[in-house]
Amino acid sequence: MEREDIKSLTYEELQETVRRLGEKPFRAKQLYQWMHEKLADSFEEMTSLSKEFRTKLMEQAELTVLRPVDIRTSALDGTQKYLFELADGNVIESVLMKYRHGNSVCISSQVGCRMGCRFCASTIGGLTRNLRPSEMLEQVYRIQKLSGERVSNLVVMGTGEPLDNYENLLKFIRLLSDPNGLNISQRNMTVSTCGIVPNIRRLADEGLQITLALSLHASNQEKRKRLMPVANKYELADVLDACRYYFEKTGRRLTFEYSLVGGVNDTLQDVQELTALVKGMNCHINLIPVNPVKEREYVQPDRSVVMAFKNKLEKNGINVTIRREMGRDINGACGQLRRSYIEENR
């Protein structure tokens, strides 16, 4: 009999499981808090539950706990990168970034990725499988336990396309923001997408208060198609219309991620086209000098080019920042640590 993944259950679903196991309803709240607030590593730790109930859980339920196989700390900025092993032997990576306003964790939503973006290490090797809600939660839970520091902000920008794992992502967000668990505010959560139009619109209708970050990376459709294969399916105009719809429904300011690739999308013409694309939208552009990946030929622009690009956008009335580069000395880019680990253990 396949054991039930109880860390992926909502509180209401857990109540039904507890009832089915012949336990009193209040046990569901105790069990939920052991998993999502006290972050227990095993059923044995759950000492307020009867021994008989714990035995039933060990026999019939699975308690997802990720095993850290590598933890690297940046000597430059204190960023920590975690490589976790899943129960099936696959590995995923997560990052803890420390800011003055609080600790932020970047998690993966899939094992691998099928989106094929040309400058990204995450997509090399394609998609293996989706992560379950419990496996997404566990990245946050393990990092909080291992670091001993409270996580207050979350970005789903690691390996994978979150909106390609839609239902699991939705459940994960609701579990993480549940007052009975870690209770991280949805306003402190950002979900990144390369532009899956139908699911951007679905997400807008879910009644959430998360920030949507679109991986834009190009100022026109043709250039975006060269950098991001997903653009062969969704026109840039349709993607931006879906983003406008998201803002209309949620009131949440949009973020546009724009990876600056030397000699590819960092010209004056790109500034002009980008300005025309987003003018009048309630948005913020996050410029990201591309993180070099050895399997890719793309390089960072010179610092002077990055600053000029930013300054020209600002003169055009666009709200823009340059993302602070973090963890470069520890394979900080998405997918790099996982990729090197797989190669070493092949």
MIMI-373596 format. One record per residue (C-alpha): x, y, z. Coordinates in Angstrom, 3 decimals, decimal comma, padded with zeros to 6 digits. Layout:
<recs>
<rec xx="X" yy="Y" zz="Z"/>
...
</recs>
This chain:
<recs>
<rec xx="000,000" yy="000,000" zz="000,000"/>
<rec xx="001,319" yy="003,424" zz="-000,973"/>
<rec xx="001,794" yy="005,655" zz="002,043"/>
<rec xx="000,057" yy="009,046" zz="002,088"/>
<rec xx="002,173" yy="012,184" zz="001,721"/>
<rec xx="000,651" yy="013,927" zz="004,735"/>
<rec xx="002,866" yy="017,030" zz="004,622"/>
<rec xx="001,191" yy="017,914" zz="001,300"/>
<rec xx="-002,284" yy="017,852" zz="002,871"/>
<rec xx="-004,228" yy="020,968" zz="003,801"/>
<rec xx="-005,525" yy="021,176" zz="007,364"/>
<rec xx="-008,988" yy="020,112" zz="006,192"/>
<rec xx="-007,559" yy="017,119" zz="004,286"/>
<rec xx="-005,450" yy="016,161" zz="007,301"/>
<rec xx="-008,566" yy="016,187" zz="009,501"/>
<rec xx="-010,139" yy="013,610" zz="007,170"/>
<rec xx="-006,997" yy="011,425" zz="007,279"/>
<rec xx="-006,908" yy="011,558" zz="011,083"/>
<rec xx="-010,597" yy="010,608" zz="011,233"/>
<rec xx="-009,968" yy="007,682" zz="008,872"/>
<rec xx="-007,168" yy="006,481" zz="011,176"/>
<rec xx="-009,658" yy="006,375" zz="014,042"/>
<rec xx="-008,240" yy="009,319" zz="016,005"/>
<rec xx="-010,015" yy="012,235" zz="017,664"/>
<rec xx="-010,312" yy="015,458" zz="015,575"/>
<rec xx="-008,009" yy="017,547" zz="017,830"/>
<rec xx="-005,125" yy="015,224" zz="016,851"/>
<rec xx="-005,170" yy="016,789" zz="013,374"/>
<rec xx="-004,195" yy="020,199" zz="014,746"/>
<rec xx="-001,406" yy="018,676" zz="016,850"/>
<rec xx="-000,065" yy="016,735" zz="013,863"/>
<rec xx="-000,321" yy="019,775" zz="011,567"/>
<rec xx="001,630" yy="021,931" zz="014,022"/>
<rec xx="004,328" yy="019,291" zz="014,487"/>
<rec xx="004,875" yy="019,261" zz="010,716"/>
<rec xx="004,396" yy="022,911" zz="009,756"/>
<rec xx="005,220" yy="024,950" zz="012,863"/>
<rec xx="007,602" yy="022,830" zz="014,969"/>
<rec xx="009,136" yy="021,338" zz="011,801"/>
<rec xx="009,547" yy="017,834" zz="013,234"/>
<rec xx="012,000" yy="015,533" zz="011,440"/>
<rec xx="010,208" yy="012,295" zz="012,380"/>
<rec xx="006,996" yy="010,899" zz="013,848"/>
<rec xx="008,982" yy="009,859" zz="016,939"/>
<rec xx="009,532" yy="013,539" zz="017,765"/>
<rec xx="005,787" yy="014,162" zz="017,994"/>
<rec xx="005,597" yy="013,359" zz="021,698"/>
<rec xx="002,132" yy="014,848" zz="022,316"/>
<rec xx="000,691" yy="012,144" zz="020,025"/>
<rec xx="000,003" yy="008,703" zz="021,517"/>
<rec xx="002,461" yy="005,916" zz="020,757"/>
<rec xx="-000,342" yy="003,987" zz="019,040"/>
<rec xx="-001,134" yy="006,934" zz="016,746"/>
<rec xx="002,538" yy="007,422" zz="015,895"/>
<rec xx="002,817" yy="003,729" zz="014,989"/>
<rec xx="-000,182" yy="004,062" zz="012,650"/>
<rec xx="001,423" yy="007,102" zz="011,025"/>
<rec xx="004,743" yy="005,305" zz="010,524"/>
<rec xx="002,915" yy="002,409" zz="008,857"/>
<rec xx="000,490" yy="004,383" zz="006,673"/>
<rec xx="001,927" yy="007,859" zz="006,134"/>
<rec xx="005,036" yy="009,377" zz="004,610"/>
<rec xx="006,716" yy="012,312" zz="006,367"/>
<rec xx="008,705" yy="014,096" zz="003,673"/>
<rec xx="012,081" yy="015,279" zz="004,993"/>
<rec xx="014,839" yy="016,422" zz="002,634"/>
<rec xx="018,441" yy="015,329" zz="003,218"/>
<rec xx="021,125" yy="018,003" zz="002,757"/>
<rec xx="024,004" yy="016,652" zz="000,628"/>
<rec xx="025,916" yy="019,907" zz="000,164"/>
<rec xx="025,776" yy="023,319" zz="001,833"/>
<rec xx="027,977" yy="026,151" zz="000,574"/>
<rec xx="028,385" yy="029,569" zz="002,141"/>
<rec xx="029,584" yy="032,528" zz="000,100"/>
<rec xx="032,661" yy="034,285" zz="001,441"/>
<rec xx="031,496" yy="037,377" zz="-000,438"/>
<rec xx="028,034" yy="037,992" zz="001,042"/>
<rec xx="027,017" yy="035,106" zz="003,347"/>
<rec xx="024,570" yy="033,645" zz="000,837"/>
<rec xx="024,047" yy="029,921" zz="001,464"/>
<rec xx="023,298" yy="027,405" zz="-001,251"/>
<rec xx="021,742" yy="024,071" zz="-000,306"/>
<rec xx="021,654" yy="020,890" zz="-002,339"/>
<rec xx="018,948" yy="018,521" zz="-001,081"/>
<rec xx="018,356" yy="014,869" zz="-001,912"/>
<rec xx="014,766" yy="013,696" zz="-002,414"/>
<rec xx="013,440" yy="010,287" zz="-001,386"/>
<rec xx="013,816" yy="008,992" zz="-004,974"/>
<rec xx="017,479" yy="010,032" zz="-005,182"/>
<rec xx="016,954" yy="013,150" zz="-007,283"/>
<rec xx="018,626" yy="016,362" zz="-006,093"/>
<rec xx="017,333" yy="019,931" zz="-006,007"/>
<rec xx="018,852" yy="023,211" zz="-004,901"/>
<rec xx="017,695" yy="026,141" zz="-002,787"/>
<rec xx="019,288" yy="029,398" zz="-001,656"/>
<rec xx="019,202" yy="031,441" zz="001,558"/>
<rec xx="019,865" yy="035,147" zz="000,980"/>
<rec xx="020,294" yy="037,499" zz="003,912"/>
<rec xx="019,091" yy="041,072" zz="003,572"/>
<rec xx="018,611" yy="043,917" zz="006,027"/>
<rec xx="014,840" yy="043,537" zz="005,675"/>
<rec xx="014,904" yy="039,795" zz="006,490"/>
<rec xx="015,946" yy="036,386" zz="005,240"/>
<rec xx="014,750" yy="035,286" zz="001,823"/>
<rec xx="014,719" yy="031,713" zz="000,525"/>
<rec xx="014,683" yy="030,865" zz="-003,179"/>
<rec xx="013,251" yy="027,417" zz="-003,863"/>
<rec xx="012,953" yy="025,036" zz="-006,796"/>
<rec xx="009,542" yy="023,915" zz="-008,077"/>
<rec xx="010,653" yy="021,051" zz="-010,344"/>
<rec xx="013,500" yy="018,571" zz="-010,748"/>
<rec xx="015,010" yy="020,032" zz="-013,890"/>
<rec xx="013,057" yy="022,186" zz="-016,332"/>
<rec xx="011,627" yy="021,802" zz="-019,828"/>
<rec xx="011,457" yy="025,490" zz="-020,772"/>
<rec xx="014,876" yy="025,496" zz="-022,487"/>
<rec xx="015,919" yy="029,123" zz="-021,844"/>
<rec xx="019,258" yy="029,526" zz="-023,627"/>
<rec xx="021,207" yy="031,178" zz="-020,804"/>
<rec xx="020,034" yy="028,974" zz="-017,899"/>
<rec xx="021,770" yy="025,941" zz="-016,345"/>
<rec xx="018,485" yy="024,660" zz="-014,830"/>
<rec xx="017,137" yy="023,488" zz="-018,158"/>
<rec xx="020,191" yy="021,492" zz="-019,265"/>
<rec xx="019,039" yy="017,877" zz="-019,193"/>
<rec xx="015,339" yy="018,765" zz="-019,360"/>
<rec xx="012,554" yy="018,034" zz="-016,875"/>
<rec xx="012,659" yy="014,974" zz="-014,613"/>
<rec xx="009,471" yy="015,553" zz="-012,593"/>
<rec xx="007,361" yy="018,049" zz="-010,655"/>
<rec xx="007,940" yy="018,637" zz="-006,958"/>
<rec xx="005,109" yy="017,876" zz="-004,546"/>
<rec xx="003,906" yy="020,607" zz="-002,131"/>
<rec xx="005,737" yy="018,828" zz="000,710"/>
<rec xx="009,025" yy="018,904" zz="-001,228"/>
<rec xx="008,666" yy="022,627" zz="-001,883"/>
<rec xx="007,778" yy="023,305" zz="001,765"/>
<rec xx="010,684" yy="021,193" zz="002,975"/>
<rec xx="013,203" yy="023,457" zz="001,241"/>
<rec xx="011,979" yy="026,325" zz="003,413"/>
<rec xx="011,641" yy="024,172" zz="006,548"/>
<rec xx="015,097" yy="022,545" zz="006,276"/>
<rec xx="016,808" yy="025,873" zz="005,642"/>
<rec xx="015,082" yy="027,460" zz="008,643"/>
<rec xx="016,101" yy="024,523" zz="010,857"/>
<rec xx="019,669" yy="024,212" zz="009,532"/>
<rec xx="020,393" yy="027,946" zz="009,620"/>
<rec xx="018,565" yy="028,609" zz="012,885"/>
<rec xx="017,156" yy="031,777" zz="011,313"/>
<rec xx="013,562" yy="032,778" zz="010,619"/>
<rec xx="012,586" yy="032,886" zz="006,947"/>
<rec xx="010,383" yy="035,882" zz="006,196"/>
<rec xx="010,438" yy="036,086" zz="002,385"/>
<rec xx="010,110" yy="033,536" zz="-000,362"/>
<rec xx="010,875" yy="033,505" zz="-004,070"/>
<rec xx="009,962" yy="030,594" zz="-006,323"/>
<rec xx="012,737" yy="031,264" zz="-008,829"/>
<rec xx="014,985" yy="028,224" zz="-008,510"/>
<rec xx="015,067" yy="025,252" zz="-010,863"/>
<rec xx="011,837" yy="024,717" zz="-012,787"/>
<rec xx="008,904" yy="026,722" zz="-014,146"/>
<rec xx="006,442" yy="027,182" zz="-011,251"/>
<rec xx="003,396" yy="027,623" zz="-013,494"/>
<rec xx="004,263" yy="024,324" zz="-015,201"/>
<rec xx="003,574" yy="022,706" zz="-011,787"/>
<rec xx="000,456" yy="024,762" zz="-011,149"/>
<rec xx="-001,697" yy="022,740" zz="-008,721"/>
<rec xx="001,229" yy="021,771" zz="-006,479"/>
<rec xx="002,462" yy="025,374" zz="-006,449"/>
<rec xx="-000,961" yy="026,649" zz="-005,400"/>
<rec xx="-001,223" yy="024,174" zz="-002,545"/>
<rec xx="002,331" yy="024,994" zz="-001,415"/>
<rec xx="001,558" yy="028,738" zz="-001,247"/>
<rec xx="-001,582" yy="028,150" zz="000,815"/>
<rec xx="000,211" yy="025,786" zz="003,205"/>
<rec xx="003,152" yy="028,154" zz="003,705"/>
<rec xx="000,857" yy="031,104" zz="004,427"/>
<rec xx="-001,482" yy="029,112" zz="006,709"/>
<rec xx="-001,708" yy="030,725" zz="010,206"/>
<rec xx="-001,386" yy="027,221" zz="011,707"/>
<rec xx="002,054" yy="026,797" zz="010,108"/>
<rec xx="004,962" yy="029,159" zz="009,382"/>
<rec xx="002,398" yy="031,811" zz="008,403"/>
<rec xx="004,632" yy="033,607" zz="005,895"/>
<rec xx="002,654" yy="036,477" zz="004,394"/>
<rec xx="001,659" yy="036,020" zz="000,760"/>
<rec xx="002,734" yy="039,622" zz="000,241"/>
<rec xx="006,275" yy="038,415" zz="000,956"/>
<rec xx="006,111" yy="035,736" zz="-001,745"/>
<rec xx="007,179" yy="036,105" zz="-005,367"/>
<rec xx="006,519" yy="033,548" zz="-008,092"/>
<rec xx="008,495" yy="033,740" zz="-011,316"/>
<rec xx="007,270" yy="032,561" zz="-014,706"/>
<rec xx="008,690" yy="032,589" zz="-018,210"/>
<rec xx="005,213" yy="033,454" zz="-019,479"/>
<rec xx="002,672" yy="030,610" zz="-019,549"/>
<rec xx="-000,284" yy="032,786" zz="-020,485"/>
<rec xx="-003,274" yy="030,608" zz="-019,451"/>
<rec xx="-001,807" yy="029,959" zz="-016,003"/>
<rec xx="-000,947" yy="033,621" zz="-015,399"/>
<rec xx="-004,643" yy="034,328" zz="-015,936"/>
<rec xx="-005,663" yy="031,409" zz="-013,700"/>
<rec xx="-003,338" yy="032,649" zz="-010,976"/>
<rec xx="-004,897" yy="036,113" zz="-011,192"/>
<rec xx="-008,274" yy="034,593" zz="-010,308"/>
<rec xx="-007,072" yy="032,600" zz="-007,264"/>
<rec xx="-007,469" yy="035,424" zz="-004,749"/>
<rec xx="-003,797" yy="035,355" zz="-003,697"/>
<rec xx="-001,648" yy="038,346" zz="-002,758"/>
<rec xx="001,681" yy="037,135" zz="-004,150"/>
<rec xx="003,935" yy="039,116" zz="-006,491"/>
<rec xx="004,189" yy="037,882" zz="-010,069"/>
<rec xx="007,620" yy="038,152" zz="-011,695"/>
<rec xx="007,757" yy="037,680" zz="-015,451"/>
<rec xx="011,030" yy="036,491" zz="-016,968"/>
<rec xx="010,983" yy="038,953" zz="-019,850"/>
<rec xx="014,646" yy="038,982" zz="-020,960"/>
<rec xx="014,002" yy="040,567" zz="-024,371"/>
<rec xx="012,515" yy="043,737" zz="-025,765"/>
<rec xx="010,723" yy="042,165" zz="-028,750"/>
<rec xx="009,136" yy="038,885" zz="-029,819"/>
<rec xx="011,860" yy="037,768" zz="-032,238"/>
<rec xx="014,691" yy="038,268" zz="-029,771"/>
<rec xx="012,648" yy="036,580" zz="-027,039"/>
<rec xx="012,155" yy="033,540" zz="-029,295"/>
<rec xx="015,921" yy="033,234" zz="-029,717"/>
<rec xx="016,499" yy="033,354" zz="-025,956"/>
<rec xx="013,362" yy="031,558" zz="-024,684"/>
<rec xx="011,693" yy="028,719" zz="-026,615"/>
<rec xx="008,429" yy="029,314" zz="-024,693"/>
<rec xx="008,018" yy="032,433" zz="-026,849"/>
<rec xx="007,334" yy="030,148" zz="-029,821"/>
<rec xx="004,053" yy="029,247" zz="-028,128"/>
<rec xx="003,046" yy="032,571" zz="-026,547"/>
<rec xx="003,291" yy="035,955" zz="-028,242"/>
<rec xx="004,882" yy="038,697" zz="-026,145"/>
<rec xx="001,785" yy="040,894" zz="-026,571"/>
<rec xx="-000,386" yy="038,106" zz="-025,100"/>
<rec xx="002,024" yy="037,584" zz="-022,209"/>
<rec xx="001,925" yy="041,284" zz="-021,328"/>
<rec xx="-001,875" yy="041,345" zz="-021,617"/>
<rec xx="-002,005" yy="038,469" zz="-019,106"/>
<rec xx="000,286" yy="040,463" zz="-016,796"/>
<rec xx="-002,014" yy="043,476" zz="-017,031"/>
<rec xx="-004,922" yy="041,202" zz="-016,154"/>
<rec xx="-002,979" yy="039,941" zz="-013,125"/>
<rec xx="-002,502" yy="043,511" zz="-011,903"/>
<rec xx="-006,172" yy="044,378" zz="-012,501"/>
<rec xx="-007,325" yy="041,391" zz="-010,444"/>
<rec xx="-004,797" yy="041,568" zz="-007,596"/>
<rec xx="-003,547" yy="045,167" zz="-007,418"/>
<rec xx="-000,032" yy="043,743" zz="-007,024"/>
<rec xx="002,743" yy="045,608" zz="-008,806"/>
<rec xx="004,390" yy="043,479" zz="-011,502"/>
<rec xx="008,083" yy="042,652" zz="-011,645"/>
<rec xx="009,830" yy="042,111" zz="-014,974"/>
<rec xx="013,085" yy="040,159" zz="-014,774"/>
<rec xx="015,503" yy="041,129" zz="-017,521"/>
<rec xx="018,770" yy="039,184" zz="-017,802"/>
<rec xx="021,313" yy="041,389" zz="-019,551"/>
<rec xx="023,353" yy="039,334" zz="-022,008"/>
<rec xx="026,418" yy="041,022" zz="-023,471"/>
<rec xx="025,880" yy="042,044" zz="-027,099"/>
<rec xx="022,464" yy="040,358" zz="-027,275"/>
<rec xx="019,809" yy="042,430" zz="-025,461"/>
<rec xx="021,716" yy="045,376" zz="-023,976"/>
<rec xx="021,601" yy="047,970" zz="-026,766"/>
<rec xx="020,042" yy="051,426" zz="-026,987"/>
<rec xx="017,381" yy="049,965" zz="-029,279"/>
<rec xx="016,536" yy="047,438" zz="-026,543"/>
<rec xx="016,075" yy="050,306" zz="-024,068"/>
<rec xx="013,688" yy="052,073" zz="-026,448"/>
<rec xx="011,682" yy="048,920" zz="-027,219"/>
<rec xx="011,545" yy="047,900" zz="-023,554"/>
<rec xx="010,280" yy="051,358" zz="-022,584"/>
<rec xx="007,528" yy="051,141" zz="-025,200"/>
<rec xx="006,513" yy="047,676" zz="-023,949"/>
<rec xx="006,014" yy="048,572" zz="-020,281"/>
<rec xx="005,193" yy="052,288" zz="-020,380"/>
<rec xx="002,080" yy="052,975" zz="-018,315"/>
<rec xx="002,159" yy="049,640" zz="-016,473"/>
<rec xx="002,487" yy="049,515" zz="-012,686"/>
<rec xx="005,737" yy="047,600" zz="-012,795"/>
<rec xx="009,340" yy="047,366" zz="-011,761"/>
<rec xx="012,188" yy="046,102" zz="-013,953"/>
<rec xx="014,867" yy="044,020" zz="-012,292"/>
<rec xx="018,050" yy="044,017" zz="-014,380"/>
<rec xx="020,165" yy="040,883" zz="-013,915"/>
<rec xx="023,659" yy="040,751" zz="-015,434"/>
<rec xx="023,578" yy="037,150" zz="-016,708"/>
<rec xx="025,443" yy="034,673" zz="-014,493"/>
<rec xx="028,045" yy="032,892" zz="-016,675"/>
<rec xx="027,319" yy="029,184" zz="-017,199"/>
<rec xx="030,107" yy="027,075" zz="-018,684"/>
<rec xx="027,728" yy="025,133" zz="-020,970"/>
<rec xx="026,444" yy="028,399" zz="-022,485"/>
<rec xx="028,234" yy="030,985" zz="-024,612"/>
<rec xx="026,512" yy="034,027" zz="-023,114"/>
<rec xx="028,527" yy="036,582" zz="-021,151"/>
<rec xx="027,827" yy="039,526" zz="-018,856"/>
<rec xx="027,927" yy="043,020" zz="-020,326"/>
<rec xx="030,543" yy="045,424" zz="-018,964"/>
<rec xx="029,504" yy="047,227" zz="-015,797"/>
<rec xx="029,419" yy="050,524" zz="-017,727"/>
<rec xx="026,900" yy="049,008" zz="-020,196"/>
<rec xx="024,683" yy="047,776" zz="-017,357"/>
<rec xx="024,698" yy="051,194" zz="-015,661"/>
<rec xx="023,991" yy="052,993" zz="-018,949"/>
<rec xx="021,051" yy="050,652" zz="-019,645"/>
<rec xx="019,627" yy="051,354" zz="-016,181"/>
<rec xx="020,127" yy="055,115" zz="-016,428"/>
<rec xx="018,420" yy="055,312" zz="-019,836"/>
<rec xx="015,403" yy="053,396" zz="-018,548"/>
<rec xx="015,170" yy="055,721" zz="-015,541"/>
<rec xx="015,297" yy="058,772" zz="-017,805"/>
<rec xx="012,357" yy="057,236" zz="-019,670"/>
<rec xx="010,375" yy="057,113" zz="-016,414"/>
<rec xx="010,758" yy="053,360" zz="-015,782"/>
<rec xx="011,160" yy="052,035" zz="-012,227"/>
<rec xx="014,324" yy="049,924" zz="-012,413"/>
<rec xx="016,984" yy="048,343" zz="-010,205"/>
<rec xx="020,019" yy="046,146" zz="-010,789"/>
<rec xx="019,743" yy="042,913" zz="-008,871"/>
<rec xx="022,486" yy="042,606" zz="-006,299"/>
<rec xx="024,679" yy="039,711" zz="-007,399"/>
<rec xx="024,853" yy="037,084" zz="-004,680"/>
<rec xx="026,637" yy="033,763" zz="-004,260"/>
<rec xx="028,773" yy="033,938" zz="-007,392"/>
<rec xx="031,651" yy="032,132" zz="-005,646"/>
<rec xx="029,390" yy="029,163" zz="-004,728"/>
<rec xx="027,739" yy="028,387" zz="-008,105"/>
<rec xx="024,986" yy="030,872" zz="-007,320"/>
<rec xx="023,122" yy="030,734" zz="-010,633"/>
<rec xx="020,018" yy="028,536" zz="-010,916"/>
<rec xx="020,936" yy="024,927" zz="-011,606"/>
<rec xx="024,722" yy="025,273" zz="-011,399"/>
<rec xx="025,294" yy="023,407" zz="-008,126"/>
<rec xx="022,879" yy="020,607" zz="-009,047"/>
<rec xx="024,521" yy="020,289" zz="-012,465"/>
<rec xx="028,040" yy="020,027" zz="-011,044"/>
<rec xx="026,879" yy="017,486" zz="-008,413"/>
<rec xx="025,271" yy="015,265" zz="-011,071"/>
<rec xx="028,414" yy="015,396" zz="-013,232"/>
<rec xx="030,665" yy="014,516" zz="-010,290"/>
<rec xx="028,469" yy="011,544" zz="-009,300"/>
<rec xx="027,776" yy="010,236" zz="-012,773"/>
</recs>
